[in-house]
Amino acid sequence: MRGERFWWWWVAAGSLATAAYFLLPDEGLVSNLVYDAIGLVSTVMIIVGVRLHRAGRRAMWYWFAAGQLTWVLGDLVWEYYKYVLDQEPYPSPADVLYLSAYPFFVAGMIMLMRGRGARDRDLAALIDASIVAIGLGLVFWVFVMHPIAADSTASTLERVIGVAYPAADALLLAMLARFYTGVVRRSTSIRLLGAAAVLLLVADVCYSLISLYSDVNARFLDAGWLLSYVCWGAAALHPSMRVAGTARRQARDARVGRARLLLLAVCSLLAPGLLFLPGSGDHVDRLVIAAGAVLLFLLVVVRMSGFVGQVQRQADQLEDLAMADDLTGLANRRRFERDLRTALAAGRTQVALLDLDDFKGVNDRLGHGVGDRLLTVAGQRLRAALPPEVLVARMGGDEFAVLLPGATGAEADRAVARLADALREPIVAGDHELLVSASIGVADGAGTADPYEVLRRADVAMYAAKAAAADRPRRYAADLDEQSDEQARVGAELRTALDTGQFRVVYQPIVALPSGRPVAVEALVRWAHPERGTVPPDHFIPAAERNGLIVELGEWILRTACAQAMEWQAAYGDLAPARMSVNVSARQLAEPGFAALVAAVLDETGLPAGRLTVEVTETAVFGGGQAVQSVQDLHDLGVHIALDDFGTGHSSLGLLQTVPVDVLKVDKSFVDSITMAGRHAVIATALIQVSAGLGLTAVAEGVETAEQAAELHRLGYELAQGYHFGRPSPEPSFLTPGPSPAAAVHVQSR
């Protein structure tokens, strides 16, 4: 790029010009004009660099250029006195110009300091700079400033001017120390500025020392001033000058390096060290050194306290990190268990555990990125729903915990109700809008001081809430332990039951009203336990859903039902069931390949897709996502869809708009009171009207009396099922008078 390497050319040219200066005769006019030319061209290079690279802080560079130009003007004035007027006055107007250059340099340095970013403007860096400045300043005082000030042969003005030079240099030294004790990443341009200031400082100090203590020709010191000119120009020409003095540089690690520590140690020891050097025995010197030693001691004490404070802050930060969850920013399990132990020691305590329902399905279907976003938003909502003093933690996976120290049972129940409300609104994660529900268990610390026991109780209550699938929190009670143990034992036995063929399918008829002629059958799964006899579905299906075995069990039920239908077809011909209805769980619908599995079973058994009806519950498809997609895929195959337990879910009528439905199974709760006068029949009437209006088939479930059957027929129901028409049987009879019935096999997997 244009000008990217220009600074190299300037460094090379300036170094050659400096070398040429020393090849010219000493004290000659030509050599002095070369000296002045290098200074003037350096000033021009600063302006060129500002225009070439479009510096972020032009004013800073203009201050440096002004100082450079003022210094060159001082050289020209001195040469005018020497070569034109043949005078070498001291002090002279040249000294005024030389000293006037320092404020310009200082102004530029101040702007450089202010632009280094917030992290570098810290007390520690200022203290370090002060230690360096005081330590080296004492050296200046003892060997330069005090001898000049104490020179009785010089006039007052001469002593003032003589002290002003090293004092100004000491100021630049302090500013440089402040800069180089910071923690920013220094660019090449900044390093060149530092080199220029150091060269100027060294040349001035050496000149003062030689003038005081020796008569040696100090022309070699001109190299320091000339190379300082070259560095000022190179700093402005380097491309990195664009960001010099701005806050856009990256901060380095704030740890103190070995070089910095060594510099601080040496500077802090300069004060006592000076007392042992010859020439420091003057009373004034000792007072200044003593004062400097006191200041250095205090600064070191403050700096050490800063180190201690920094270590404490870092330890606190590490503890916070160790006690926080990386993903959500909430407390983690370690923090929760620690605070729970403290709360139990202080008094009564309530704990709530929350487990997001079907979170694994979200991860499997939509990816871990969406799952992580879901967890983050859920954690934020839980935190916002509770007061700041209540601890909310992520225990791992999709499980959260809430600690309510000092709360009563009623207060905890109100808090848990707020948590459930906070999760009811859809959560937007990426391009997905997710409906989330949670199983919540609540427990207290009564009778125990063990935090793990309280968490166990809450966990038992949470799984009881999940098993009930009632969308309401569950509080721990002692009898839940027995249920939990029973569920664990049942879960362990399910694998053996499936492997050894202990499951059976029985069938219950679905009849036409009012004749009672069987037109369908519903098949229910039973567990023929070798020791406990027949185990009903509500005793083992929750355990199968928890341990994931419901997927394999559901596949066995599907294959068994389809094969049975084909056997009936072969045995009864036209009297055989014309359609099978198989109930599947939410866990099965969440499997991405479920529709393909159904298609494979139909192909394997030879059953046409039009003769299979898959029943799903409202809660299984309420959350949308893969469950609804699976239902749609099944419908596209030609499989009929029945919505089971209709009317008891979250938003029954809304589901009819999003889920392809052919059959509505009206829940038993609406049938039980159908014969009672007044409002009890209103819902059943409304549901048959909805079914008729949408062109759906309605089936009334749980009919147990002739009166219920008659009333349902009066309301318009044509199909019903229940104990009144027949109990589940391994081999129902289809050989009844009348037209060929349309039979269905319903597999009850709950």
C-alpha positions in Angstrom: 0.0 0.0 0.0 1.0 3.6 -0.5 3.4 4.8 2.2 3.5 1.6 4.1 7.3 1.3 3.7 8.1 5.0 3.5 9.2 5.1 7.2 12.0 2.7 6.4 13.3 5.1 3.7 13.2 7.9 6.2 15.1 5.9 8.9 17.7 4.9 6.4 18.1 8.5 5.0 18.1 10.1 8.5 20.7 7.6 9.8 23.0 8.2 6.7 22.6 12.0 7.2 23.6 11.6 10.9 26.7 9.6 9.9 27.5 12.3 7.3 27.3 15.0 9.9 30.1 13.4 11.9 32.2 13.2 8.7 32.1 16.9 8.4 34.6 19.2 10.2 33.8 19.9 13.8 32.2 23.2 14.7 31.9 24.1 11.0 29.0 26.0 9.5 28.3 23.2 7.0 28.0 20.6 9.7 25.6 22.8 11.7 23.5 23.4 8.6 23.3 19.6 8.1 22.3 19.3 11.8 19.5 21.9 11.3 18.4 20.3 8.0 17.8 16.9 9.7 15.7 18.6 12.4 13.6 20.6 9.9 13.1 17.6 7.6 12.0 15.5 10.6 9.4 18.2 11.4 8.2 18.0 7.8 8.0 14.2 8.0 5.7 14.4 11.1 3.3 16.6 9.0 3.6 14.2 6.0 2.9 11.2 8.2 -0.3 12.8 9.6 -1.6 13.6 6.1 -0.4 10.2 4.6 -1.9 7.9 7.2 -4.8 10.1 8.4 -4.0 9.9 12.0 -6.8 9.3 14.5 -5.4 12.1 16.7 -3.8 14.8 14.6 -3.5 17.3 17.3 -1.1 15.1 19.3 1.2 14.8 16.3 1.0 18.6 15.6 2.2 19.2 19.2 5.2 17.0 18.6 5.9 18.8 15.3 5.7 22.1 17.1 8.1 21.0 19.8 10.5 19.7 17.1 10.3 22.9 15.1 10.9 25.0 18.3 13.9 23.0 19.1 15.3 23.5 15.6 14.6 27.3 15.9 16.7 27.2 19.0 19.6 25.6 17.1 19.3 28.3 14.4 19.3 31.1 17.0 22.4 29.6 18.7 24.2 29.3 15.3 23.3 32.9 14.5 24.9 34.1 17.7 28.0 31.9 17.2 28.7 32.3 13.5 27.2 35.7 12.7 27.6 37.6 16.0 30.6 35.6 17.0 29.2 35.2 20.5 28.4 32.2 22.8 26.2 33.7 25.5 24.7 31.6 28.3 21.9 31.8 28.9 20.7 33.1 25.5 17.5 33.4 23.5 18.3 29.9 22.2 17.8 28.5 25.7 14.4 30.1 25.8 13.4 28.3 22.6 14.9 25.0 23.8 13.0 25.1 27.0 9.9 26.2 25.1 9.9 23.0 23.1 9.3 20.9 26.3 5.7 22.1 26.8 4.8 21.1 23.3 6.3 17.6 23.9 4.5 17.4 27.2 1.2 18.4 25.6 1.6 15.6 23.0 2.5 13.1 25.7 -0.5 14.0 27.7 -2.8 13.4 24.7 -1.0 10.1 24.2 -1.6 9.1 27.8 -5.3 9.9 27.6 -5.9 7.8 24.6 -4.6 4.6 25.9 -7.9 3.2 27.0 -9.7 2.7 30.3 -7.8 -0.4 31.5 -4.5 1.4 31.4 -5.7 4.4 33.4 -5.3 2.5 36.6 -3.8 3.4 40.0 -1.3 0.5 39.8 0.3 1.9 36.7 0.4 5.4 38.2 2.1 4.1 41.3 4.7 2.2 39.3 5.4 5.3 37.2 5.8 7.3 40.4 8.3 4.8 41.8 10.4 4.9 38.7 10.2 8.7 38.4 11.1 9.3 42.1 14.0 6.8 42.0 15.6 8.2 38.9 14.7 11.8 40.0 16.8 11.3 43.1 19.7 10.4 40.8 19.1 13.5 38.8 19.0 15.6 41.9 22.2 14.3 43.5 24.3 14.3 40.3 22.8 17.0 38.1 20.3 19.3 39.6 21.7 19.9 43.0 25.3 20.5 41.8 24.0 23.1 39.3 21.8 24.8 41.9 24.6 24.8 44.4 27.2 26.3 42.0 28.2 29.6 43.7 30.2 30.7 40.6 27.1 30.9 38.4 24.4 33.6 38.4 20.9 32.9 39.6 19.6 32.9 36.0 22.4 30.5 35.0 21.5 28.2 37.8 17.8 28.4 37.0 18.4 27.6 33.3 20.8 24.8 34.3 18.3 23.2 36.6 15.4 23.7 34.1 16.9 21.3 31.5 17.3 18.2 33.7 14.0 19.1 35.4 12.2 19.1 32.1 13.9 15.9 31.2 12.9 14.4 34.5 9.3 15.4 33.7 9.5 13.6 30.3 11.1 10.6 32.1 8.1 10.5 34.6 5.6 10.6 31.7 7.5 7.9 29.8 7.6 5.7 33.0 3.8 6.3 33.3 3.4 5.1 29.7 5.6 2.1 29.9 4.2 0.8 33.2 0.8 0.5 31.6 -0.8 -2.7 30.3 -1.6 -1.8 26.7 -0.1 -3.3 23.5 2.3 -0.7 22.2 2.6 -0.3 18.4 5.7 0.4 16.5 4.8 4.0 16.3 4.5 4.3 20.0 7.9 2.5 20.5 9.5 5.0 18.1 8.1 7.9 20.1 9.5 6.3 23.2 12.9 5.9 21.6 12.9 9.6 20.5 12.1 10.8 24.0 14.7 8.5 25.6 17.4 9.6 23.1 16.6 13.3 23.9 16.7 12.5 27.6 20.0 10.7 27.5 21.6 13.3 25.4 20.5 16.1 27.7 21.5 14.3 30.9 24.9 13.3 29.5 25.5 16.9 28.3 24.6 18.2 31.8 26.9 15.7 33.5 29.8 16.3 31.2 29.4 20.1 31.6 29.5 19.7 35.3 32.3 17.1 35.8 34.5 17.1 32.7 35.9 19.2 29.9 35.6 16.4 27.3 34.3 17.4 23.8 30.6 16.4 23.9 30.1 16.5 20.1 29.3 12.7 20.1 26.1 13.6 22.1 24.8 15.2 18.9 24.1 11.7 17.7 21.5 11.4 20.4 19.7 14.6 19.4 19.9 13.8 15.7 18.6 10.3 16.1 15.9 11.6 18.3 14.8 13.8 15.3 14.8 10.8 13.1 12.7 8.7 15.5 10.1 11.5 15.8 9.7 11.6 12.1 9.7 7.7 11.8 7.0 7.4 14.4 4.7 9.7 12.4 5.5 7.9 9.1 4.9 4.4 10.4 1.4 3.1 9.4 0.6 2.1 13.1 0.4 5.9 13.9 -3.2 5.8 12.7 -4.3 4.4 16.1 -1.5 5.8 18.3 -3.2 7.6 21.1 -6.6 6.1 20.6 -8.5 3.6 22.8 -8.7 0.9 20.1 -5.6 -1.0 21.1 -6.0 -4.3 22.8 -5.0 -4.6 26.5 -2.4 -7.0 27.5 -2.4 -9.2 30.5 -2.2 -7.0 33.6 0.3 -9.3 35.3 3.6 -7.7 36.3 6.4 -9.2 34.2 9.9 -9.9 35.4 11.4 -6.9 33.6 8.9 -4.5 35.2 9.4 -6.0 38.6 13.1 -5.7 38.3 12.8 -2.0 37.3 10.6 -1.3 40.3 12.9 -3.1 42.6 16.0 -1.2 41.4 14.2 2.2 41.5 12.9 1.6 45.0 16.5 0.7 46.2 18.1 3.8 44.6 17.3 6.0 47.7 19.2 4.0 50.3 21.9 3.2 47.7 22.7 6.8 47.1 23.6 7.3 50.7 26.6 5.0 50.3 27.9 6.8 47.2 30.6 9.6 47.5 29.2 13.0 47.0 25.9 12.4 48.7 27.0 13.5 52.1 25.6 17.0 51.8 22.9 17.9 54.3 20.5 19.0 51.6 21.2 15.8 49.6 20.5 13.7 52.7 17.2 15.5 53.3 16.1 15.0 49.7 17.2 11.3 49.7 15.4 10.7 53.0 12.2 12.3 51.7 12.5 10.3 48.6 13.0 7.1 50.6 9.9 7.8 52.6 7.9 8.4 49.5 9.2 5.2 47.8 8.4 3.2 51.0 4.8 4.5 51.0 4.4 3.9 47.3 5.7 0.4 47.7 3.3 -0.3 50.6 0.4 1.1 48.5 1.5 -1.0 45.6 1.7 -4.2 47.7 -1.8 -3.5 49.1 -2.9 -3.2 45.5 -1.3 -6.6 44.7 -3.1 -8.1 47.7 -6.4 -6.5 46.6 -5.9 -7.8 43.1 -5.2 -11.3 44.3 -8.4 -11.1 46.5 -10.5 -9.8 43.6 -9.2 -12.6 41.3 -9.8 -15.1 44.0 -13.4 -13.8 44.3 -13.8 -13.9 40.5 -12.5 -17.5 40.4 -14.9 -18.4 43.1 -17.8 -16.8 41.2 -16.8 -18.7 38.1 -16.6 -21.9 40.0 -20.1 -21.3 41.4 -21.8 -20.2 38.2 -23.2 -22.0 35.2 -21.3 -21.2 32.0 -24.4 -21.3 29.8 -27.1 -19.4 31.7 -25.0 -17.4 34.2 -27.2 -18.8 37.0 -25.7 -20.5 40.1 -24.6 -24.0 39.5 -25.1 -27.2 41.5 -22.0 -26.6 43.7 -23.3 -23.1 44.7 -26.8 -24.4 45.3 -25.7 -27.2 47.5 -23.5 -24.9 49.5 -26.2 -22.3 50.0 -28.8 -25.0 50.8 -26.6 -26.4 53.6 -26.3 -22.9 55.0 -30.1 -22.3 54.8 -30.8 -25.6 56.5 -28.6 -24.7 59.4 -30.4 -21.3 59.7 -33.9 -22.6 59.8 -36.8 -23.7 57.6 -36.2 -24.0 53.9 -38.1 -24.8 50.8 -36.6 -26.2 47.5 -38.2 -26.5 44.1 -36.8 -28.6 41.2 -37.9 -28.0 37.6 -37.3 -30.3 34.7 -38.2 -29.0 31.2 -40.5 -31.5 29.4 -39.2 -33.0 26.1 -36.0 -31.0 26.1 -34.2 -34.0 24.6 -36.6 -33.9 21.7 -35.7 -30.2 21.1 -32.0 -31.0 21.0 -32.6 -34.0 18.8 -34.9 -32.3 16.3 -33.6 -28.7 16.2 -30.0 -29.0 17.3 -28.0 -28.1 20.4 -27.8 -24.4 19.5 -31.5 -24.1 19.8 -31.5 -26.2 23.0 -28.9 -23.9 24.5 -30.9 -20.8 23.6 -34.0 -22.4 25.2 -32.1 -23.1 28.4 -30.7 -19.5 28.5 -34.1 -17.9 28.0 -35.8 -20.3 30.5 -33.2 -19.4 33.1 -33.7 -15.7 32.5 -37.4 -16.0 33.0 -37.1 -18.1 36.2 -34.7 -15.5 37.6 -36.9 -12.6 36.7 -40.0 -14.2 38.2 -38.5 -14.3 41.7 -37.0 -11.7 44.1 -33.2 -11.1 44.0 -32.6 -12.9 47.4 -34.0 -16.2 46.0 -31.3 -18.4 44.5 -32.0 -19.9 41.1 -29.6 -22.5 39.8 -29.1 -24.7 36.8 -28.4 -28.2 38.2 -27.3 -29.6 34.9 -29.0 -30.5 31.6 -32.5 -29.1 31.5 -33.0 -29.2 35.3 -33.2 -26.0 37.4 -33.5 -25.5 41.2 -34.9 -22.7 43.4 -33.9 -22.2 47.0 -36.4 -20.3 49.2 -34.7 -19.9 52.6 -37.1 -19.0 55.5 -40.2 -19.5 53.3 -43.3 -21.3 54.4 -45.1 -23.9 52.4 -47.7 -21.4 51.2 -45.0 -18.9 50.2 -43.1 -21.6 48.3 -46.3 -22.7 46.5 -47.0 -19.1 45.4 -43.4 -18.7 44.1 -43.6 -22.0 42.2 -46.9 -20.9 40.6 -45.1 -17.8 39.3 -42.4 -20.0 37.9 -44.9 -22.1 36.0 -46.6 -18.9 34.7 -43.2 -17.6 33.5 -42.6 -20.6 31.3 -46.1 -20.6 29.6 -45.2 -17.9 27.1 -43.6 -19.2 23.9 -39.8 -19.0 23.8 -38.2 -17.8 20.6 -34.9 -19.7 19.8 -33.4 -19.0 16.4 -36.2 -19.4 13.8 -38.3 -21.5 16.2 -41.1 -20.5 18.6 -41.2 -23.2 21.3 -43.9 -23.9 23.8 -42.3 -25.1 27.1 -43.7 -26.9 30.1 -41.9 -28.1 33.2 -42.5 -30.7 35.8 -42.0 -29.2 39.2 -41.4 -30.8 42.5 -41.3 -29.0 45.9 -39.9 -30.2 49.2 -38.9 -28.7 52.6 -36.1 -29.4 55.0 -38.3 -30.7 57.8 -36.6 -33.3 59.9 -33.2 -33.2 58.2 -30.1 -31.0 57.9 -28.7 -33.0 54.9 -29.0 -30.9 51.7 -28.8 -34.1 49.6 -31.9 -35.5 51.3 -33.8 -32.3 50.6 -32.8 -32.5 46.9 -33.8 -36.1 46.8 -37.2 -35.3 48.1 -37.7 -32.5 45.6 -36.5 -34.9 42.9 -39.0 -37.6 43.9 -41.8 -35.0 43.8 -40.7 -33.7 40.4 -40.8 -37.2 38.9 -44.2 -37.7 40.5 -45.4 -34.5 38.7 -43.9 -35.7 35.5 -45.6 -39.1 35.8 -48.9 -37.5 36.5 -48.6 -35.3 33.4 -51.1 -32.9 34.9 -49.1 -29.7 34.3 -49.1 -28.8 38.0 -46.4 -28.9 40.7 -46.2 -31.7 43.1 -45.2 -31.4 46.8 -43.2 -34.2 48.4 -44.9 -36.6 50.8 -43.7 -39.8 52.4 -45.9 -42.0 50.3 -44.1 -40.7 47.2 -41.0 -42.6 48.3 -42.9 -45.9 48.1 -44.3 -44.9 44.7 -40.8 -43.9 43.5 -39.4 -47.2 44.7 -42.2 -49.1 42.9 -41.6 -47.1 39.7 -37.9 -47.8 39.8 -38.5 -51.5 40.4 -41.1 -51.6 37.5 -38.7 -49.8 35.2 -36.0 -52.3 35.9 -38.5 -55.2 35.2 -39.8 -53.8 31.9 -36.8 -54.9 29.9 -37.2 -58.5 31.0 -40.9 -58.3 30.4 -40.4 -57.1 26.8 -37.7 -59.7 26.1 -39.7 -62.6 27.5 -43.0 -61.7 25.9 -45.0 -60.9 29.1 -47.1 -58.2 27.3 -50.6 -58.9 26.0 -53.1 -57.1 23.8 -56.8 -57.2 24.7 -59.6 -55.6 22.7 -62.7 -53.6 23.6 -65.6 -53.1 21.1 -66.7 -49.7 19.7 -70.4 -49.9 18.8 -72.9 -48.1 16.7 -75.8 -46.3 18.5 -78.5 -47.1 19.3 -78.3 -50.8 18.2 -75.1 -51.6 20.1 -73.7 -53.4 17.0 -69.9 -53.7 17.2 -68.4 -51.6 14.5 -64.9 -51.2 16.0 -62.7 -52.5 18.7 -60.2 -50.8 20.9 -57.1 -52.8 21.8 -55.4 -52.2 25.2 -52.0 -53.4 26.3 -51.6 -55.4 29.5 -48.6 -56.8 31.4 -49.0 -60.4 32.4 -46.5 -60.4 35.3 -45.5 -63.9 36.4 -45.8 -62.9 40.1 -48.2 -60.0 40.4 -50.6 -61.0 37.7 -52.1 -58.5 35.3 -50.5 -55.0 35.6 -52.6 -52.2 34.1 -51.0 -49.6 31.8 -51.1 -46.7 34.2 -48.7 -48.7 36.5 -46.0 -49.3 33.9 -46.4 -46.9 31.0 -45.0 -43.8 33.0 -41.9 -45.9 33.9 -41.5 -46.9 30.2 -41.7 -43.3 29.1 -39.1 -42.2 31.7 -36.5 -44.8 30.7 -37.2 -44.6 27.0 -38.4 -48.2 26.6 -41.8 -46.8 25.4 -40.3 -46.4 21.9 -39.4 -50.1 21.7 -42.7 -51.2 23.4 -44.7 -49.0 21.1 -43.1 -50.5 18.0 -44.0 -54.0 19.3 -47.6 -52.9 19.9 -47.9 -51.4 16.5 -46.5 -54.5 14.8 -48.6 -56.9 16.9 -51.8 -54.9 16.2 -51.2 -54.8 12.4 -50.4 -58.5 12.3 -53.6 -59.3 14.3 -55.7 -57.3 11.9 -54.4 -59.3 9.0 -55.2 -62.5 10.9 -58.8 -61.4 11.4 -59.0 -60.5 7.8 -58.0 -64.0 6.8 -60.3 -65.6 9.4 -63.5 -63.5 9.1 -63.3 -62.0 5.7 -65.7 -59.1 5.3 -66.6 -59.3 9.0 -63.0 -58.6 10.0 -62.0 -55.1 11.2 -61.6 -52.7 8.3 -59.3 -50.3 10.2 -56.8 -50.4 13.1 -56.4 -47.6 15.5 -53.0 -47.6 17.4 -52.4 -45.1 20.2 -48.8 -43.8 20.3 -47.0 -41.8 23.0 -45.4 -38.3 22.8 -42.0 -40.0 23.0 -42.7 -42.0 19.9 -43.9 -39.0 17.9 -40.7 -37.2 18.9 -38.6 -39.7 17.0 -37.7 -38.2 13.6 -38.1 -41.6 11.9 -41.5 -42.6 13.4 -43.5 -42.2 10.2 -40.9 -44.3 8.3 -41.2 -47.0 11.0 -45.0 -47.1 10.6 -44.6 -47.4 6.8 -42.2 -50.2 7.2 -44.6 -52.1 9.6 -47.5 -51.7 7.2 -45.3 -53.0 4.3 -44.1 -55.9 6.5 -47.6 -57.0 7.6 -49.4 -56.2 4.4 -51.9 -53.9 6.1 -53.1 -51.0 3.8 -52.4 -47.5 5.3 -56.1 -46.6 4.9 -57.0 -49.3 7.5 -54.7 -47.9 10.2 -55.7 -45.1 12.6 -53.1 -43.7 14.9 -54.4 -42.1 18.1 -52.5 -39.2 19.7 -53.3 -37.2 22.8 -53.6 -33.4 22.9 -50.6 -33.1 25.2 -48.4 -35.1 22.8 -48.9 -32.6 19.9 -49.5 -29.4 21.9 -45.8 -28.4 21.8 -45.6 -28.6 18.0 -42.3 -29.4 16.4 -41.4 -33.0 15.5 -44.6 -34.4 17.0 -46.9 -32.5 14.6 -44.5 -33.2 11.7 -44.8 -36.9 12.5 -48.6 -36.7 12.5 -48.6 -34.9 9.2 -46.3 -37.4 7.7 -48.6 -40.3 8.8 -51.6 -38.5 7.4 -49.7 -38.1 4.1 -49.2 -41.9 4.1 -53.0 -42.3 4.2 -53.1 -43.3 7.9 -56.1 -41.9 9.8 -55.5 -39.7 12.8 -57.6 -39.8 16.0 -57.3 -37.2 18.8 -57.7 -39.1 22.0 -59.1 -37.7 25.3 -60.4 -34.7 23.4 -61.4 -31.7 25.5 -59.0 -32.2 28.4 -55.8 -30.7 27.0 -54.3 -27.2 26.7 -56.1 -25.8 23.6 -58.3 -28.5 22.1 -60.0 -26.4 19.4 -56.8 -24.7 18.4 -55.2 -28.1 17.7 -57.9 -28.9 15.1 -56.4 -26.1 13.0 -52.8 -27.3 13.2 -53.1 -31.1 13.3 -54.7 -33.2 10.6 -57.5 -35.0 12.5 -60.1 -37.6 11.3 -61.6 -38.8 14.6 -62.4 -37.1 17.9 -62.4 -39.4 21.0 -64.6 -37.5 23.5 -63.1 -38.0 27.0 -64.9 -40.1 29.6 -65.2 -37.1 31.9 -67.8 -35.5 29.7 -69.8 -38.7 29.4 -70.0 -39.5 33.2 -72.5 -36.8 33.9 -74.3 -36.8 30.5 -77.6 -37.9 32.0 -77.7 -35.2 34.6 -80.0 -32.2 33.9 -78.8 -28.7 33.1 -75.3 -27.7 32.1 -73.6 -31.1 32.4 -74.5 -32.1 28.8 -73.5 -28.8 27.3 -69.9 -29.7 26.5 -70.8 -33.1 25.1 -73.4 -31.4 22.9 -70.9 -28.8 21.7 -68.3 -31.4 20.9 -70.7 -33.4 18.6 -71.6 -30.2 16.9 -67.9 -29.3 16.3 -67.3 -32.8 14.9 -70.2 -32.6 12.6 -69.3 -29.1 11.4 -65.7 -30.2 10.6 -66.7 -33.4 9.0 -65.1 -35.5 11.7 -66.2 -38.8 13.3 -66.9 -38.5 17.1 -66.5 -41.5 19.5 -67.9 -41.2 23.1 -65.5 -43.0 25.5 -66.3 -44.6 28.8 -70.0 -45.4 28.4 -71.0 -47.5 31.4 -74.8 -47.4 31.5 -77.7 -47.8 29.1 -79.0 -44.3 30.1 -75.7 -42.7 29.0 -75.9 -44.5 25.7 -79.4 -43.4 25.1 -78.6 -39.8 26.0 -75.6 -39.8 23.7 -77.6 -41.0 20.8 -80.2 -38.3 21.5 -77.4 -35.7 21.3 -76.3 -37.0 17.9 -73.5 -39.4 18.8 -73.3 -42.5 16.4 -70.3 -44.3 18.0 -69.5 -45.2 21.6 -67.4 -47.5 23.6 -67.2 -48.6 27.2 -67.9 -51.4 29.7 -71.6 -51.2 28.9 -70.9 -52.7 25.5 -68.1 -55.0 26.5 -64.9 -55.3 28.5 -61.5 -55.8 26.9 -61.0 -59.4 25.7 -58.2 -61.2 23.9 -60.6 -62.4 21.2 -63.7 -60.2 20.7 -66.5 -61.6 18.5 -67.2 -59.9 15.2 -69.8 -62.4 14.1 -72.9 -60.3 14.8 -76.0 -59.8 12.6 -76.2 -56.8 10.3 -74.0 -55.2 7.7 -70.3 -55.7 7.6 -69.0 -53.4 10.4 -66.0 -51.1 10.1 -63.9 -52.4 12.9 -60.9 -50.7 14.5 -58.2 -51.9 16.8 -57.1 -49.3 19.3 -53.9 -50.0 21.2 -54.0 -48.3 24.6 -50.4 -47.5 25.5 -51.0 -45.5 28.6 
